[in-house]
């Protein structure tokens, strides 16, 4: 399961079956083509799983498609021994607080 969030746009979650690398690649393709089709570059901060690399794009797609997707990504990795989950949760809470201050309702977590 993957989750992507942006304070203004909210959060999106994906679940993809199959091998981790190709599954990640398909989620990245969806992120780029559906959620940010007009963006020249998308900055993606993610954990250090060894399949979360451009090589997985080439495993999942034809070389031209993989290169097109990889060229739009700017990948940043969280520390290997850091608590990336705590950082992600803090980011989600900060986004919800920001949206709430703008008059939006907090989303419920169940």
Secondary structure by P-SEA (a helix, b strand, c coil): cbbbbbccccbbbbbbcccaaaaaaaaaaaaaccccccccbbbbbbcccccccaaaaaacccaaaaaaaaaaccccccccccaaaaaaaaaaaaaaaaaaaacccccccc
